[in-house]
Amino acid sequence: MRAEVSSSTRDDHPGDTSARTGSTEVTTPKRRKEDGGGASMIVNKIKQARIGKSKDSKLVRWHEHLNGLIKNGVDINPTYDNTHKCAEIIGTIADKMKKELSDCVRDSNYISILIDGDTDRAMQECEIVYLRHVDKTSGKPKVNLIGQKELEHAHAAGVVSAAKSLCDKIDDNWRAKIVGFGADGASVNLGKNCSVFTMLRDEVSYIVSFHCTPHRLELVMLAVQKGISMVKNVHDVLNMVWKTYHYSPKSRRELASLASELGVDVYTPKSVSGTRWAPHVERALRIFLSSKQRDKNSPSTCGQYAAVLAHAEHLAATTRNSDIKGRASKVVREMTKVKFAAFCHFLLDLFGQIASLSRLLQANEVILPQAIHGVRSCIATVESMKTENVQNGALDQFLNQYMHEH
């Protein structure tokens, strides 16, 4: 059964959208009596197994998808009408994908290992291991997840043991091919003494270590947030605005009602906290300063900033909750300052550049020349912002509107 399924799905790529969507349209013909079901029925089982797994990790929707096939005229053998067979087919797909990855890695001349910490559903500490190599067919770098393994110990030796066991399953000759090692800046990974990198270097003397560049960029921006009071002040206001509407459906309804009267559309404020700090702040600022008009025939000069300010003033004057009242008063006090509004627009321009660099560095196919060019381009743009505004940028548009109105 396992060999037959593998051979029948040689051209059925895991990324095939027809196998993942919830569409009820089934193009597989009804099985013919003379072939007893044949390859078409097996292909259907594999596609439906993918759908069942992607929709719910517990496979509870397997029967729903089988019923969808039956309604479309496909004759389903009762042998496959259970979650055990679904799990078996998914296991077959996983084995096939693992073999393809193993063949690709074995055919590569050089590889790099990327690791990161994680926890599973049981909240056990695990290590995720990726392999980066150049695909000989396309000539582009590829990053493949090779597995997640629970750590026996959380120190460097435990991480190395987990990474080695996963790499051995893909290619037992990986030590002769490894040239790079990437991880975050934790001392257990890249420390000078008894770290994962030093232990790997003891086996492969020429290996090169890389501190994860997107993570390093985020650490720099966190330092900026903590070291510059105005940036911290904007961060605090954005966080208070997010809290106001995230935890209160009533406040969201009032904001939407107020925005409707002002003639603007509002979006739900976003959090500025998270592991990717620069993109989060850029997204939160873009929403905070958005000015989408409800009626384009009669445009309003207001935007989400004005709607949030008006609602904060309402909360500060009417609410009896001391926490909400204090938070709203702080928001009103800061948002009524022209300097604060201008600085928010400046940060949107600044973090727009930095967030673009962060996304570039996170791309799987990025190569070293592209990363270097992106860093230099970002530095040049940020340096130029000292003397002039970004043309048609957020701050430039804000100042033009402010000068026009005053």
C-alpha positions as CSV (number, residue, x, y, z in Angstrom):
1,M,0.0,0.0,0.0
2,R,2.8,2.5,1.0
3,A,4.8,1.9,-2.2
4,E,1.7,2.2,-4.4
5,V,0.7,5.5,-2.9
6,S,4.1,7.0,-3.3
7,S,4.4,6.1,-7.0
8,S,0.9,7.4,-7.7
9,T,1.7,10.9,-6.3
10,R,5.0,11.6,-8.0
11,D,3.6,14.8,-9.7
12,D,1.3,15.8,-6.8
13,H,3.2,18.6,-5.1
14,P,2.5,19.3,-1.4
15,G,2.0,22.9,-2.3
16,D,-0.8,22.2,-4.8
17,T,-3.6,24.6,-3.9
18,S,-6.2,22.2,-5.3
19,A,-5.3,19.8,-2.5
20,R,-5.5,22.4,0.2
21,T,-8.6,24.5,-0.6
22,G,-12.0,23.6,0.8
23,S,-13.6,23.5,-2.7
24,T,-16.2,20.9,-3.2
25,E,-15.4,20.6,-7.0
26,V,-13.8,17.2,-7.6
27,T,-12.4,16.5,-11.0
28,T,-11.4,12.9,-10.3
29,P,-13.7,10.5,-12.2
30,K,-15.9,8.0,-10.5
31,R,-14.0,4.7,-10.2
32,R,-14.5,2.2,-12.9
33,K,-15.5,-1.3,-12.3
34,E,-12.7,-2.8,-14.4
35,D,-9.8,-1.2,-12.5
36,G,-11.3,-1.6,-9.0
37,G,-10.7,2.0,-8.0
38,G,-7.2,2.4,-9.5
39,A,-4.8,5.2,-9.1
40,S,-7.5,7.9,-9.3
41,M,-9.1,6.8,-6.1
42,I,-5.7,6.6,-4.3
43,V,-4.9,10.1,-5.5
44,N,-8.2,11.3,-4.1
45,K,-7.4,9.7,-0.7
46,I,-4.1,11.5,-0.6
47,K,-5.6,14.9,-1.5
48,Q,-8.3,14.5,1.1
49,A,-5.8,13.4,3.7
50,R,-3.9,16.7,3.1
51,I,-7.1,18.6,3.4
52,G,-8.1,16.8,6.6
53,K,-4.7,17.4,8.2
54,S,-4.5,21.1,7.1
55,K,-7.9,21.9,8.5
56,D,-7.6,20.2,11.9
57,S,-4.5,18.6,13.3
58,K,-6.7,16.1,15.2
59,L,-8.1,14.8,11.9
60,V,-11.6,15.2,13.1
61,R,-12.8,16.6,9.7
62,W,-11.7,13.5,7.8
63,H,-15.3,12.2,7.5
64,E,-16.5,15.6,6.3
65,H,-14.2,15.6,3.3
66,L,-15.0,12.0,2.5
67,N,-18.7,12.9,2.5
68,G,-17.8,15.7,0.1
69,L,-16.3,13.2,-2.2
70,I,-19.3,10.8,-2.0
71,K,-21.7,13.7,-2.8
72,N,-19.6,14.4,-6.0
73,G,-20.0,10.8,-7.2
74,V,-16.7,9.2,-6.0
75,D,-17.1,5.6,-4.7
76,I,-15.3,5.5,-1.4
77,N,-14.1,2.1,-0.1
78,P,-15.1,1.8,3.6
79,T,-11.5,0.7,4.3
80,Y,-10.4,4.3,4.1
81,D,-13.4,5.8,6.0
82,N,-11.5,6.3,9.3
83,T,-8.9,8.6,10.8
84,H,-6.3,5.8,11.1
85,K,-6.1,5.5,7.3
86,C,-5.9,9.3,7.1
87,A,-3.0,9.3,9.5
88,E,-1.3,6.4,7.5
89,I,-1.7,8.3,4.2
90,I,-0.3,11.5,5.8
91,G,2.7,9.4,7.1
92,T,3.3,8.1,3.6
93,I,3.3,11.7,2.2
94,A,5.7,12.8,5.0
95,D,8.0,9.9,4.2
96,K,8.0,10.8,0.5
97,M,8.8,14.4,1.3
98,K,11.5,13.5,3.7
99,K,13.2,11.2,1.1
100,E,13.0,14.0,-1.5
101,L,14.6,16.4,0.9
102,S,17.3,13.9,1.8
103,D,18.1,13.3,-1.8
104,C,18.4,17.0,-2.4
105,V,20.7,17.5,0.6
106,R,22.9,14.6,-0.3
107,D,23.3,16.1,-3.8
108,S,24.4,19.4,-2.4
109,N,28.1,20.3,-1.9
110,Y,27.7,22.7,0.9
111,I,25.0,23.3,3.6
112,S,24.4,25.6,6.6
113,I,22.5,24.8,9.7
114,L,20.0,27.1,11.3
115,I,18.5,26.5,14.8
116,D,16.0,28.1,17.1
117,G,14.3,27.2,20.4
118,D,10.7,26.3,20.6
119,T,8.1,24.5,22.8
120,D,5.7,21.8,21.8
121,R,2.0,21.4,22.8
122,A,3.1,19.8,26.1
123,M,5.2,22.9,26.7
124,Q,8.4,20.8,26.5
125,E,11.5,22.7,25.4
126,C,12.5,21.7,21.8
127,E,14.9,22.7,19.2
128,I,13.9,23.4,15.6
129,V,16.6,22.7,12.9
130,Y,16.7,24.0,9.4
131,L,19.1,23.3,6.5
132,R,20.0,25.9,4.0
133,H,21.5,24.8,0.7
134,V,21.6,25.8,-3.0
135,D,19.1,24.0,-5.3
136,K,21.1,22.8,-8.3
137,T,18.0,23.0,-10.5
138,S,17.1,26.6,-9.9
139,G,20.5,27.8,-8.6
140,K,18.7,29.6,-5.7
141,P,19.2,29.0,-2.0
142,K,16.5,27.0,-0.2
143,V,15.7,26.7,3.5
144,N,14.1,23.4,4.6
145,L,12.8,22.4,7.9
146,I,14.2,19.0,8.8
147,G,12.6,18.6,12.2
148,Q,11.8,19.5,15.8
149,K,13.3,17.5,18.6
150,E,12.7,17.6,22.4
151,L,15.8,18.5,24.4
152,E,17.1,16.1,27.0
153,H,19.0,19.0,28.5
154,A,18.7,22.8,27.7
155,H,22.5,23.4,27.7
156,A,24.7,23.5,24.6
157,A,25.5,19.8,24.6
158,G,21.8,19.0,24.6
159,V,21.1,21.3,21.7
160,V,24.1,19.9,19.7
161,S,22.9,16.3,20.3
162,A,19.4,17.2,19.1
163,A,20.6,19.0,16.0
164,K,23.0,16.1,15.1
165,S,20.3,13.5,15.5
166,L,18.1,15.3,13.1
167,C,20.9,16.0,10.6
168,D,21.9,12.3,10.6
169,K,18.5,11.3,9.5
170,I,18.7,13.5,6.4
171,D,22.4,13.0,5.4
172,D,24.9,11.0,7.4
173,N,27.7,12.9,5.6
174,W,26.5,16.4,6.6
175,R,29.7,17.1,8.7
176,A,31.7,17.1,5.4
177,K,29.4,19.6,3.8
178,I,28.6,22.1,6.6
179,V,30.1,25.5,6.2
180,G,27.8,27.8,8.2
181,F,25.9,27.9,11.5
182,G,23.1,30.5,12.2
183,A,21.2,31.2,15.4
184,D,20.1,34.0,17.7
185,G,22.5,35.8,20.0
186,A,21.9,33.6,23.1
187,S,25.2,32.6,24.8
188,V,24.2,29.0,24.6
189,N,24.3,29.2,20.8
190,L,27.1,31.7,20.0
191,G,29.0,32.1,23.2
192,K,32.8,32.0,23.2
193,N,33.0,29.1,25.6
194,C,31.1,25.8,25.6
195,S,28.4,27.0,23.1
196,V,26.7,25.1,20.3
197,F,29.0,26.9,17.8
198,T,32.3,26.0,19.6
199,M,31.2,22.4,19.9
200,L,30.5,22.2,16.2
201,R,33.8,24.0,15.4
202,D,35.6,21.4,17.4
203,E,34.4,18.9,14.8
204,V,34.5,21.2,11.7
205,S,37.3,23.8,12.2
206,Y,36.3,26.0,9.2
207,I,32.6,26.5,10.1
208,V,31.5,30.1,10.2
209,S,28.8,31.4,12.6
210,F,26.1,34.0,11.9
211,H,24.1,35.9,14.4
212,C,20.5,36.0,12.9
213,T,20.4,39.4,11.1
214,P,16.7,40.1,11.5
215,H,16.9,39.3,15.2
216,R,20.0,41.4,15.5
217,L,18.2,44.3,13.8
218,E,15.2,44.0,16.2
219,L,17.6,44.1,19.2
220,V,19.0,47.3,17.9
221,M,15.5,48.8,17.5
222,L,14.6,47.7,21.0
223,A,17.7,49.6,22.3
224,V,16.5,52.7,20.4
225,Q,13.1,52.4,22.0
226,K,14.6,52.2,25.5
227,G,17.2,54.8,24.9
228,I,15.2,57.6,23.2
229,S,12.4,59.0,25.3
230,M,10.3,60.3,22.4
231,V,10.3,56.9,20.7
232,K,9.4,55.2,24.0
233,N,6.5,57.8,24.5
234,V,5.1,56.9,21.1
235,H,5.4,53.2,21.8
236,D,3.5,53.7,25.2
237,V,0.7,55.7,23.5
238,L,0.3,53.1,20.8
239,N,0.2,50.3,23.4
240,M,-2.4,52.2,25.4
241,V,-4.6,52.8,22.4
242,W,-4.3,49.1,21.5
243,K,-5.3,48.0,25.0
244,T,-8.3,50.3,25.0
245,Y,-9.9,48.6,21.9
246,H,-8.5,45.1,22.2
247,Y,-10.1,44.4,25.6
248,S,-13.3,46.4,25.1
249,P,-15.8,45.6,22.4
250,K,-17.9,48.5,23.6
251,S,-15.0,50.9,22.9
252,R,-14.6,49.4,19.4
253,R,-18.3,50.0,18.7
254,E,-18.1,53.6,20.0
255,L,-15.0,54.3,17.8
256,A,-16.7,52.9,14.7
257,S,-19.8,55.0,15.4
258,L,-17.7,58.1,15.9
259,A,-15.7,57.5,12.8
260,S,-18.9,57.1,10.8
261,E,-20.0,60.5,11.9
262,L,-16.6,61.9,10.9
263,G,-16.8,60.3,7.5
264,V,-13.8,58.0,7.8
265,D,-13.2,54.3,8.0
266,V,-11.2,53.0,11.0
267,Y,-9.2,49.9,11.4
268,T,-8.7,47.9,14.6
269,P,-5.5,49.3,16.4
270,K,-2.7,46.8,16.3
271,S,-0.2,45.9,19.0
272,V,3.4,47.2,18.9
273,S,4.7,44.3,20.9
274,G,6.1,41.1,19.4
275,T,9.2,39.4,18.2
276,R,9.4,41.4,15.0
277,W,9.4,44.8,16.7
278,A,10.0,47.0,13.6
279,P,7.3,45.6,11.3
280,H,4.9,45.6,14.2
281,V,5.5,49.3,15.0
282,E,5.3,50.2,11.3
283,R,2.0,48.4,10.9
284,A,0.6,50.0,14.1
285,L,1.7,53.5,13.0
286,R,0.3,53.0,9.5
287,I,-3.1,52.1,11.0
288,F,-2.9,54.8,13.6
289,L,-2.2,57.5,11.0
290,S,-4.5,56.1,8.2
291,S,-7.0,58.4,6.6
292,K,-9.3,56.2,4.5
293,Q,-12.4,58.2,3.6
294,R,-15.9,56.6,3.8
295,D,-17.3,58.7,1.0
296,K,-14.8,59.7,-1.7
297,N,-17.3,62.2,-3.2
298,S,-17.2,64.3,0.0
299,P,-13.7,63.7,1.5
300,S,-13.1,64.6,5.1
301,T,-9.9,66.1,6.5
302,C,-10.1,63.7,9.5
303,G,-8.6,60.3,9.8
304,Q,-8.1,57.5,12.3
305,Y,-5.9,59.8,14.4
306,A,-8.7,62.3,14.9
307,A,-11.3,59.5,15.6
308,V,-9.1,58.0,18.3
309,L,-8.4,61.4,19.8
310,A,-12.1,62.3,19.9
311,H,-13.0,59.0,21.5
312,A,-10.2,59.3,24.0
313,E,-11.5,62.7,25.0
314,H,-15.0,61.1,25.4
315,L,-13.6,58.4,27.6
316,A,-11.6,60.8,29.8
317,A,-14.7,62.9,30.4
318,T,-17.3,60.2,31.0
319,T,-15.9,57.0,32.2
320,R,-15.9,56.1,35.9
321,N,-13.2,53.4,35.6
322,S,-10.0,54.9,37.0
323,D,-7.7,52.8,34.8
324,I,-9.5,53.7,31.6
325,K,-9.8,57.3,32.6
326,G,-6.1,57.6,33.4
327,R,-5.1,55.9,30.2
328,A,-7.5,58.0,28.1
329,S,-6.2,61.2,29.7
330,K,-2.6,60.3,28.9
331,V,-3.5,59.6,25.3
332,V,-5.3,62.9,25.0
333,R,-2.5,64.8,26.6
334,E,0.1,63.4,24.1
335,M,-2.1,63.3,21.0
336,T,-3.0,67.0,21.2
337,K,0.6,68.0,20.8
338,V,1.7,68.9,17.3
339,K,5.2,67.7,18.0
340,F,3.9,64.2,19.0
341,A,1.8,64.0,15.8
342,A,4.7,65.1,13.6
343,F,7.1,62.6,15.3
344,C,4.6,59.8,14.7
345,H,4.7,60.6,11.0
346,F,8.5,60.7,11.1
347,L,8.6,57.3,12.8
348,L,6.3,55.9,10.1
349,D,8.9,56.9,7.4
350,L,11.8,55.6,9.5
351,F,10.3,52.3,10.5
352,G,8.9,51.8,7.0
353,Q,12.6,51.7,5.8
354,I,13.7,49.5,8.7
355,A,10.7,47.1,8.3
356,S,11.5,46.7,4.6
357,L,15.0,45.8,5.5
358,S,13.8,43.3,8.2
359,R,11.5,41.6,5.7
360,L,14.3,41.4,3.1
361,L,16.6,39.7,5.7
362,Q,13.9,37.2,6.6
363,A,13.4,36.1,3.0
364,N,14.4,32.4,2.5
365,E,16.1,33.1,-0.9
366,V,18.1,36.2,0.2
367,I,21.8,35.9,-0.5
368,L,24.7,37.8,1.0
369,P,25.1,40.5,-1.8
370,Q,21.4,41.3,-1.5
371,A,21.6,41.6,2.3
372,I,24.6,43.9,2.1
373,H,23.0,46.1,-0.5
374,G,19.8,46.2,1.5
375,V,21.7,47.3,4.7
376,R,23.7,50.0,2.9
377,S,20.6,51.3,1.1
378,C,18.7,51.5,4.4
379,I,21.6,53.3,6.1
380,A,21.9,55.8,3.2
381,T,18.1,56.5,3.4
382,V,18.1,57.0,7.1
383,E,21.1,59.3,7.0
384,S,19.4,61.4,4.4
385,M,16.4,61.8,6.7
386,K,18.6,63.9,9.0
387,T,18.5,66.8,6.5
388,E,15.4,66.3,4.4
389,N,12.1,64.5,4.6
390,V,11.3,61.5,2.5
391,Q,9.7,62.7,-0.7
392,N,5.9,62.2,-0.5
393,G,6.5,60.4,2.8
394,A,4.2,60.5,5.8
395,L,6.0,63.5,7.5
396,D,6.2,65.4,4.2
397,Q,2.5,65.1,3.7
398,F,1.7,66.0,7.3
399,L,3.8,69.1,7.2
400,N,2.3,70.2,3.9
401,Q,-1.3,69.8,5.2
402,Y,-0.4,71.5,8.5
403,M,1.2,74.5,6.7
404,H,-1.8,74.7,4.4
405,E,-4.3,74.8,7.3
406,H,-2.3,77.3,9.4
